[in-house]
Amino acid sequence: MPKESNSSAVWTFGAPAKDGLLDEINCRLLAELSTDPRIGMSALARRVKMSAPAVTERVQRLERAGVITGYRLEIDPAALGLPVTAFARIRPTAGQLSKIAELARSLPQVSECHRITGEDCFLIKVHAPSVADLETLLDQFLTYGQTVTSIVVSTPVEPRPLPIRVDE
């Protein structure tokens, strides 16, 4: 459950905002960029009622501080011939932890790889042209541990921006 900080403009989730960088204006900039990451600095400046140079400096500061970590293009995997999406949990055998991460990095069909807690150590998201191809892909991990796989049948909540509360 998010708790509100002293400022009613920003939600915090148990940790202070990064170096006090998330003031109301920067939160408004982040909210606008989350809605439209391709927006130009001049248009962004008009939306937040600031000058383009001031907005550009603020965005660059957020990038340098690691608050903004990138801008990404989202592509439908099925449009690329990869209609099968799955999540696999991987439990490495003794001494194989680093090899699983290395293998995941080397396979372009792995779009995400997370180190997790619990009985398993990794959670990967993979894309494949067919279930047979998914099986071949996952078999590569069996050299280093056990896998448990779930195939995605639908996505009721698409990836979305993090919540940024901005007072209007």
Residue pairs with C-beta under 8 A, 6 or more apart in sequence:
2 11
2 12
2 13
2 163
3 11
3 12
3 13
3 14
4 11
4 12
5 11
5 12
5 16
5 17
7 23
7 24
8 167
9 23
9 24
9 27
9 165
9 166
9 167
10 17
10 22
10 23
10 24
10 27
10 164
10 165
11 163
11 164
11 165
18 65
18 66
18 67
19 65
21 61
21 62
21 65
21 67
22 30
22 67
24 166
24 167
25 48
25 50
25 58
26 58
26 62
26 67
27 164
27 165
27 166
28 48
28 166
29 44
29 48
29 55
29 58
29 59
29 62
30 62
30 67
30 68
30 164
31 164
31 166
32 39
32 44
32 47
32 48
33 39
33 44
33 59
33 68
34 161
34 162
34 164
35 161
37 71
37 72
38 71
39 47
41 52
41 55
41 56
41 59
42 52
44 52
44 55
44 59
45 51
45 52
45 54
45 55
48 55
59 68
62 68
74 159
77 83
77 85
77 111
77 127
80 127
81 129
82 109
82 127
82 128
82 129
83 129
84 127
84 128
84 129
84 130
84 131
84 133
84 134
84 151
85 125
85 126
85 127
85 151
85 152
86 125
86 126
86 128
86 134
86 149
86 150
86 151
86 152
87 123
87 124
87 125
87 126
87 149
87 150
87 152
88 123
88 124
88 126
88 138
88 141
88 147
88 148
88 149
88 150
89 116
89 120
89 122
89 123
89 147
89 148
89 149
90 100
90 120
90 121
90 122
90 123
90 124
90 141
90 144
90 145
90 146
90 147
91 119
91 120
91 121
91 145
91 146
91 147
91 148
92 99
92 100
92 121
92 122
92 144
92 145
93 144
93 145
93 146
96 144
96 145
97 121
99 144
100 121
100 122
100 141
100 144
100 145
101 113
101 115
101 122
103 140
103 141
103 144
104 110
104 113
104 122
104 124
105 113
107 126
107 137
107 140
109 126
109 127
109 128
109 137
110 124
110 125
110 126
111 125
111 126
111 127
112 123
112 124
112 125
113 122
113 123
113 124
113 125
114 122
114 123
114 124
115 121
115 122
116 122
116 123
120 148
121 145
126 134
126 137
126 138
128 134
128 137
131 151
134 149
134 151
138 147
138 149
141 147
